[in-house]
Amino acid sequence: MASVAKKPTPKTQKEEPAKAAGMPAPKRVEVNAKAAPAGEVASTKAADKTAKSSKGATQGASAESRRDKSLPVHMLTDEDILAMPESDYMNEVQLQFFKAKLLAMRAEILNNARETGEHLKENEVFADPNDRATVEEENLLEQRVRDRERKLLKKIEQSLARIESGEYGYCLETGEPIGIPRLLARPTAELSIEAQEKHERMERLYAD
């Protein structure tokens, strides 16, 4: 009696093709259910990038501020001094800045006085009386300018002394700050604008 071949079970039918082909069983791919949505991840990255950019800009501004304050006095400009906060009024940097200005003014006045003295010593002979009169008038005008500069020189010396004593930049009458803009315009200023205007009113009153 001929034997009847058994039919393979469904499990055998599923495993046999893979085994016959010599291929490994397919791996299961697990999906992370807790992964953040793509839009949320993009927003987080953008926020991190903005925060880093803002931090870098702040650090850059701070570094720039420190750099300006560390500049040598001769490299500072009027704009640099004006840009300083009110809390820096008459700090060491500003005092050295105005001291340099006053010293430069003094050096220029002394140089002008020396040139005027040398010019007046020259003995020029003019055949034309009109030429002599013109030169004498120019010399007289130059001497008047030097007289005004000598008065300014005295104020410069007084201002330098106030820098050394720590009184520079403050009104001699009220004790209030004179202000950076006024000092830049007139480094020898001794009075605030209000006190100066009061003095001028009194002078006009007595002059009348």
C-alpha positions as CSV (number, residue, x, y, z in Angstrom):
1,M,0.0,0.0,0.0
2,A,1.5,3.4,-1.1
3,S,2.2,5.9,1.7
4,V,0.5,9.3,1.5
5,A,2.7,12.3,2.0
6,K,1.8,14.7,4.7
7,K,0.9,18.2,3.8
8,P,3.1,20.8,5.5
9,T,1.4,22.8,8.2
10,P,1.0,26.6,7.7
11,K,4.0,27.2,10.0
12,T,6.2,25.0,7.9
13,Q,5.0,26.7,4.8
14,K,6.0,30.1,6.2
15,E,9.4,29.1,7.5
16,E,10.4,26.9,4.5
17,P,10.8,29.8,1.9
18,A,13.1,31.8,4.2
19,K,15.2,28.7,5.1
20,A,15.4,27.6,1.5
21,A,16.6,31.0,0.4
22,G,19.1,31.1,3.2
23,M,17.9,34.6,4.2
24,P,17.8,35.9,7.8
25,A,14.5,36.6,9.4
26,P,13.4,40.3,9.0
27,K,14.1,42.4,12.1
28,R,11.4,44.2,13.9
29,V,11.6,48.0,13.8
30,E,10.5,49.7,17.0
31,V,9.0,53.1,16.9
32,N,9.7,55.5,19.8
33,A,6.3,56.7,20.8
34,K,7.8,59.4,23.0
35,A,9.7,61.2,20.1
36,A,8.9,64.9,19.8
37,P,7.0,66.1,16.7
38,A,9.2,67.5,13.9
39,G,7.7,71.0,14.3
40,E,8.4,71.1,18.0
41,V,12.1,70.0,17.5
42,A,12.5,72.7,14.8
43,S,11.1,75.4,17.2
44,T,13.5,74.3,20.0
45,K,16.5,74.4,17.7
46,A,15.5,77.9,16.5
47,A,15.1,79.1,20.1
48,D,18.5,77.8,21.0
49,K,20.0,79.5,18.0
50,T,18.4,82.8,18.9
51,A,19.5,82.5,22.5
52,K,23.1,81.8,21.5
53,S,23.1,84.7,19.0
54,S,21.7,87.1,21.7
55,K,24.3,85.9,24.2
56,G,27.1,86.4,21.7
57,A,25.9,89.9,20.8
58,T,25.7,90.8,24.5
59,Q,29.2,89.5,25.1
60,G,30.4,91.3,22.0
61,A,28.9,94.6,23.3
62,S,30.5,94.1,26.7
63,A,33.9,93.4,25.1
64,E,33.5,96.5,22.9
65,S,32.7,98.6,26.0
66,R,35.7,97.2,27.8
67,R,37.9,97.9,24.8
68,D,36.8,101.5,24.6
69,K,37.5,102.1,28.3
70,S,41.0,100.5,27.9
71,L,42.0,102.7,25.0
72,P,44.9,105.1,25.6
73,V,43.7,108.6,26.5
74,H,45.3,110.1,23.3
75,M,43.1,107.8,21.2
76,L,39.8,108.8,22.8
77,T,37.6,111.3,21.0
78,D,35.0,113.8,22.3
79,E,32.3,111.3,21.1
80,D,33.8,108.6,23.3
81,I,33.7,110.9,26.4
82,L,30.1,112.0,25.6
83,A,29.0,108.3,25.2
84,M,30.1,107.4,28.8
85,P,27.3,107.1,31.3
86,E,26.6,109.7,33.9
87,S,28.0,107.4,36.6
88,D,31.4,107.8,35.0
89,Y,31.4,111.6,35.4
90,M,34.9,112.8,36.2
91,N,36.3,109.3,36.6
92,E,40.1,108.8,36.0
93,V,39.7,108.3,32.2
94,Q,37.8,111.6,31.8
95,L,40.2,113.5,34.1
96,Q,43.2,112.3,32.1
97,F,41.4,113.2,28.9
98,F,40.8,116.8,29.9
99,K,44.3,117.1,31.4
100,A,45.7,116.1,27.9
101,K,43.5,118.7,26.3
102,L,44.6,121.5,28.7
103,L,48.3,120.5,28.3
104,A,47.9,120.7,24.5
105,M,46.3,124.2,24.8
106,R,49.1,125.3,27.1
107,A,51.8,124.0,24.7
108,E,50.1,125.8,21.7
109,I,49.9,129.2,23.6
110,L,53.5,129.0,24.7
111,N,54.6,128.2,21.2
112,N,52.6,131.1,19.8
113,A,54.2,133.4,22.4
114,R,57.7,132.3,21.4
115,E,57.0,132.9,17.7
116,T,55.6,136.3,18.4
117,G,58.7,137.2,20.4
118,E,61.0,136.1,17.7
119,H,58.9,138.0,15.1
120,L,59.0,141.3,17.0
121,K,62.8,141.1,17.4
122,E,63.3,141.2,13.7
123,N,64.4,144.6,12.5
124,E,62.7,145.2,9.2
125,V,63.5,148.3,7.1
126,F,60.7,149.6,4.9
127,A,61.2,152.3,2.3
128,D,57.5,152.9,2.0
129,P,55.9,154.4,5.2
130,N,52.6,152.6,4.3
131,D,54.4,149.2,4.5
132,R,55.8,150.1,7.9
133,A,52.4,151.2,9.2
134,T,50.8,148.0,8.0
135,V,53.4,145.9,9.8
136,E,53.1,147.8,13.0
137,E,49.4,147.4,13.0
138,E,49.7,143.6,12.4
139,N,52.2,143.5,15.3
140,L,49.8,145.4,17.6
141,L,47.0,143.0,16.7
142,E,49.3,140.0,17.4
143,Q,50.2,141.4,20.7
144,R,46.6,141.7,21.7
145,V,46.0,138.1,20.8
146,R,48.9,137.1,22.9
147,D,47.6,139.1,25.8
148,R,44.3,137.2,25.6
149,E,46.2,134.0,25.4
150,R,48.2,134.9,28.6
151,K,44.9,135.3,30.4
152,L,43.8,131.9,29.1
153,L,47.1,130.4,30.1
154,K,46.4,131.4,33.7
155,K,43.0,129.7,33.6
156,I,44.6,126.6,32.1
157,E,47.0,126.4,35.0
158,Q,44.1,126.8,37.5
159,S,42.2,124.0,35.7
160,L,45.2,121.7,35.9
161,A,45.5,122.4,39.6
162,R,41.8,121.5,40.1
163,I,42.3,118.2,38.3
164,E,45.1,117.4,40.8
165,S,42.9,118.4,43.7
166,G,39.8,116.5,42.4
167,E,37.7,119.6,42.0
168,Y,37.7,119.8,38.2
169,G,34.4,119.5,36.5
170,Y,32.3,121.0,39.3
171,C,31.0,124.5,39.7
172,L,33.0,126.6,42.0
173,E,29.9,128.3,43.3
174,T,27.2,125.6,43.5
175,G,29.3,122.5,43.6
176,E,27.1,121.0,40.8
177,P,28.6,119.2,37.8
178,I,29.5,121.6,35.0
179,G,28.7,118.9,32.4
180,I,30.7,117.1,29.8
181,P,29.4,119.1,26.8
182,R,30.3,122.4,28.4
183,L,33.8,121.2,29.4
184,L,34.4,119.9,25.9
185,A,33.5,123.3,24.5
186,R,35.5,125.2,27.2
187,P,37.9,122.9,29.2
188,T,38.7,125.9,31.5
189,A,35.1,126.4,32.6
190,E,34.8,127.0,36.3
191,L,31.0,127.6,36.5
192,S,27.9,125.7,35.4
193,I,25.8,127.3,32.7
194,E,23.3,128.5,35.3
195,A,26.0,130.2,37.5
196,Q,27.6,131.7,34.4
197,E,24.4,133.2,33.2
198,K,23.8,134.6,36.7
199,H,27.2,136.3,36.6
200,E,26.6,137.7,33.1
201,R,23.2,139.2,34.3
202,M,24.9,140.8,37.2
203,E,27.7,142.3,35.0
204,R,25.1,143.8,32.6
205,L,23.2,145.2,35.6
206,Y,26.2,146.9,37.0
207,A,27.4,148.0,33.6
208,D,24.1,149.9,33.1
